[in-house]
Amino acid sequence: MIVDAHHHLWGAGQGYAWLDAPELAPIRRTFGPADLAAAVEGSGVLRTVLVEGGRCDTGEAELLLGYATESPLVAGVVAWADPEDPALADTIAGYRALPGGDRLAGIRSQVQGESDPGYLDRSAVRRGDDEVDGLRAVLAGLGDDPSLDALVANDLEFHRRIAAGSGNGVLCSLIDSLSGPTTRARIWRGLTQEGAVAKTREQHAAILDAIASRQPELARSWATVHVAGVEDWLRRAL
């Protein structure tokens, strides 16, 4: 079976602003399921995957999934969604509830339009719900009155998981090399002596909540506050 794994359909006047470019006048019309059938006739293509067409809004999914219900050629639909959207899981569930939602094969965003060259390395983009749940379990497992050893182990595991989620292997190696048990124990001892454990745990929770809600700038800000507090203690203690 031959499958065309990436093609587009669109409707004139249905929000595809990029079609307004003068050089695109020849294709500034509706291309629907009938056009698809005519295009693949005699080619051997039996199934296709319909991909979002650059509208960059959730409303397009209903249009594309509707095309899938009209055309037996469309085996799957890749709809647009913002991977940093705090409600991403709800958005996907909403897509699946639409007519043709069983054809939803995936989501994507217009990454090429992002100004941040590190966009795909953002934890809020890369991190899945299972990883977030894993981080929550790490923090929840610390208990109300942890020992120093438990604090050290929990802190290291929390930051190691975040580093791993970023996809930055160098950062993971740095955390492992700079976070030996003795060094961590000394830092945590200083923090516990100053009564800062509760504040540090609150900062861990704030970092996690920002990641879970797909707010990378907020997560970065909380991480900066967290690291700055440890740096300040080190400067005064050493």
N, C-alpha and C positions, 0 to 999 in steps of 0.2 A: 504494500500500500504506500502511495506517495502522499505525504502530508506537507502542505505549505504552512510552515511554522510561524510565519510573521507576515500579516497583511493588515490593511486598514480599510474601514468603511466610514463614511461620514455623510452628514446631511448639510446642504447649503442653508445658511442662516440659522444654524444650530450651535453657534458658539465657538466655531473653529476660527479664531481671529487670525491665525497664521495664513489662512487662505486669502486674506485681503492684500497680500503682497502682489504688486503688479505682475511679476513674472509668473505667478501661479494662476493667472486667468484661465488657461486651458483646462485646469482641473477644478475650477471654482463652480462645482455643481455637485449634486447628490450622487454618491456611489453607494448603492444598497445591495441587498442580497441578490437581486436579479442581475446586477452588473458583475457580481462575483461569479455567479453561475456561468455567465457568458464568457468571462475571462478564463476560466479553467476548463471550459469545454474542449475535449480532445487532447488535453495536456497530460492526462493520467492522474491528475490530482483528485483524490477522493475525499480528503478531509483537510480542514484548515484551522489555524489558530488566529482569531481576531484580536488585535492589540489596540489598546487605547490610542487615540489620535491626536493628543496634544491639547485637549481642552483644559486639562488639569483641574477638573472638578468632579465631585462624586456623582453628579447627575448624569454624566455620560455613561456610567455603568448600566443604567436602566435601558438606555438606547441600544448599547452593544449586546446586552443579554437578550433584549427583544429581537435583535437581528438573529441571534442564535436560535431562538424559538421558531423563526420563520424559515431558516435555511438548514437543511440536514447536512450541508457541507461543513458548517461551523461546529467543530468538535469541542473547542475550548475558547474561552475569552480571558484575556489579560487586561484587567481594568486599572484605572489610575487610582492611587491612594498615596497619602503623605505618610512615609514611614515614621515620621516624628510626631504624628498626631496622637495625643493621649488617648483618643477614642478609636484607635486603629482597629482593635478587635471588634468593636461594635460596628464599625464601618463595614468590615468584611462580613460580619454576620448579616448586616442589612442587605449586602449584595446577594448573599446566598438565599435570602428570603424572597428576592424578586423573581418574577417569571423568567425562567432560563437560568436561575441561580445555580442549578446543578452543573452548568457548563463553566462556571468560574474556575479557571485553571491557575490564576496567579494575579499578583498586583505589581505595578511598577510606578515610578515617578520619573519626571524629566530631569534626571541627574545632570545631563549636559548643560542645563540652564542654571545650575547652582554656582554661585561665585566662590564658595569655599572649596579649595582644592582638596581639603581633607574631609569633605562631606560624608563619604562612605565609611570613614573611620570613626565617626562619632558614635559613642556608646549608645546614644538614644536611637540611632539608625540601626546599628548592628544587633543590639540586644533583643532577644526574644522573651516571651512571657515566662518560659521555663527558667531562663537565667535569672530573671527578676525574682521569681519565686525562690530560686536557690539562694540568692542574696538575702532575701527576707528570712529564710530558714537559718542562715548563718547568724544574723543578728538576734533572732528570737531564741536561738539555742544558747545564748550567753548566760541567761539567768539573771536574777535580781542581785545576787551577791557573789560575783565570780571571783575566783582566785586570781593572783597575778599571772600564773601560767595560762589560765583560761583566757584572760584579757589579751595576752600576747598572741596566743594561737588564733583567737577570733579576729583580732586586728589584721594579722598577716593574711588570713584566709579571705577576709573581706576585700582587701586591696589587691590581692592576687587575682581574685575573680573579676574585679573591675578591669584590671590590666589585660587579662585574657580576653574579656569581652570587647576590648578596644581593637583587638587584632594586632597589637604592637608587641612583637616578640622581644624587641630590645628592652622595652619597658618591663616586661615580665622578668627578664633576666636581671635587670637592675634591682627590682624589688627583692628578688631572691638573694642577690649578693649583698645588698645593703641592709637587709632586714634579718640578720642573724639573731638567734634567740637572746644572746647576751645584750646586744644593742637594744632590741625591742624591750627587754625586761627593764633596762635602765630607764628608758623613756617612760614606760608605763609606771614604773615606781615613782618617778618624779611627778607624773600626772596624778597618781593616786594620792601622793603626799600633799599635793596642792588642791585636792578635792575637785579635780577637773574631769573625773571619769564620766560623770553624768553629761557634762557638756560635750565631751568627745563622742559619746554614744548618740547624743542628739544630732550631732553633725553627721555621723554615719547614716542615721535614719534620713536626714534631709538630703544627703547625696543620693541615697537609694530612691527616695520618693521622686526626686527630679528625673532620675534615669527612667523610672517606671512610667512617669507621665510624659516621656519623650520631650523633655526640656533640656537640651544639651548645655545651653548657656547658664541656666540655673545650676545644673549639676557641676559645671566647671567652677562657678562662683563659690559654691559650698565647699568644693574640694580645695580651692585656694584658701578659704578661711580656715579649713581644717589643717592644712599643711603649715600655714603661717603660724598657727597656735603652737604647733610642735617646734617649729624653727625658733620661735620666741623663747620657749622654755630652754631649748638647747643653748641659745646664746647666753642666757642668764646662768645656766647650770655648769657650763664648761669654762 
